[in-house]
Amino acid sequence: MGSDRTWFLANGSTAGVVAGILATCGPGGWHYFARTVHRSVISGLVLSGARPIFVQPEFDPASGLVGGLTAAAVARALEQALNQANADVDRRIPIKAVLLVSPSYEGVCGETAAIAHLCHRHNLPLLVDEAHGPHFGFHPALPPRALSLGADLAIQSTHKVLSALTQAAMVHLRGDRLDPDRLSQALAMVQSTSPNYLLLASLDMARWQMANQGAALMAQTLDLVKDVRARLRRIPGLGVLELPPGRPGFVALDPTRLTVEVSGLGLTGFEADEILNRDHGVVAELPALRTLTFIFSLGNRAVDGDRLVQAFRALAADRGAAAVESGSFGMIGAIAPQPPITASSGPSPHPPRGLLWPPTNRGRGFGDRPAQRRNHLSLSPRHPGAIAR
Ligand SMILES: Cc1ncc(COP(=O)(O)O)c(C=O)c1O
């Protein structure tokens, strides 16, 4: 919907993100990124040889939610790079594209429209990793899709939220800032020449389903999650996260993502996840320090919502939530607030490719001692590889 051309992918959004980077950026090219990118972005950088300029996303200390990039932060970073280019031609940074993640895992959408406008003023394509937003735009209560906000390329994991089989995803292209032939070539490099037709057929079915029944299905899902949200809010000791009002970088929240704060029960999200899983068979999509995030999709029914609410009621009762509320629960102070992200922004001094596979005079011959090779691996503290480097 809204794209000039769409590719079906049999290797997830991972393939779409890597191909998007390969199609826009080669060695010596630069991309702008939020720091909170998925590991596929780092793979794209390694494979293309491009270098990142990281821009810090917004953070809301009260909720612990990471937001998107602000247009102001991207504008500052672009200005810095352009000033540097004017001052010293040899240090010119050939910026090729801007890539951002929106929505986040928790459903927070950043300033995509303003950033698209900014990119286009500099004639740069905007690539949006919209892996968690394939349902966007199918109901007025859902955030608009990235393409409708001006993105040139949007990559969506149809399998994550809609009904396609696992691994099945889509890339949507709009406008002429990105060369479709180059994208096709890049996709051919990172995907099998024998794509699984079950996956491709499931994408076609998911597309058909959303085109014909999307609004009605999403209305059902939205009603369900609204009801669950209201019931969870009434359980003492629990919080249900909402969009921090008026904060730059927090433009919208996908209402089908439910993030429950459990620190009021004196538990970390990881501990609560373990108990819910072990005692109630409830599996959260994303446990974090203070919260658990759940995804409601078109496959969920009222019985799933009831089970979730009952499990949380039992958890709160076990933890003595009334005592927590009155402040007499000892552990509550033991959970520190989530620290802000403090990593620096700006041009990365080393291309990720050089870090992963550093040049070495010694080759990889027999007898090389590992200590002489300084290979770096990416460390991904969050499932399934969102990286804050
Ligand atoms: C933000 C983001 N981008 C890309 C991906 C990769 O998606 P896929 O699993 O479809 O390859 C993920 C996976 O969870 C993700 O969270």
PDBQT file of the ligand as one rigid body, heavy atoms in Angstrom, charges set to zero:
ROOT
HETATM    1  C1  LIG A 401      14.051  -3.628  14.518  1.00  0.00    +0.000 C 
HETATM    2  C2  LIG A 401      14.287  -4.908  13.793  1.00  0.00    +0.000 A 
HETATM    3  N1  LIG A 401      14.754  -4.873  12.529  1.00  0.00    +0.000 NA
HETATM    4  C3  LIG A 401      14.987  -6.006  11.827  1.00  0.00    +0.000 A 
HETATM    5  C4  LIG A 401      14.744  -7.243  12.382  1.00  0.00    +0.000 A 
HETATM    6  C5  LIG A 401      15.013  -8.477  11.585  1.00  0.00    +0.000 C 
HETATM    7  O1  LIG A 401      13.809  -9.064  11.234  1.00  0.00    +0.000 OA
HETATM    8  P1  LIG A 401      13.670 -10.562  10.726  1.00  0.00    +0.000 P 
HETATM    9  O2  LIG A 401      13.622 -11.420  11.935  1.00  0.00    +0.000 OA
HETATM   10  O3  LIG A 401      12.382 -10.542   9.956  1.00  0.00    +0.000 OA
HETATM   11  O4  LIG A 401      14.845 -10.861   9.867  1.00  0.00    +0.000 OA
HETATM   12  C6  LIG A 401      14.260  -7.330  13.698  1.00  0.00    +0.000 A 
HETATM   13  C7  LIG A 401      14.007  -8.635  14.322  1.00  0.00    +0.000 C 
HETATM   14  O5  LIG A 401      13.454  -8.773  15.364  1.00  0.00    +0.000 OA
HETATM   15  C8  LIG A 401      14.030  -6.136  14.438  1.00  0.00    +0.000 A 
HETATM   16  O6  LIG A 401      13.583  -6.173  15.696  1.00  0.00    +0.000 OA
ENDROOT
TORSDOF 0
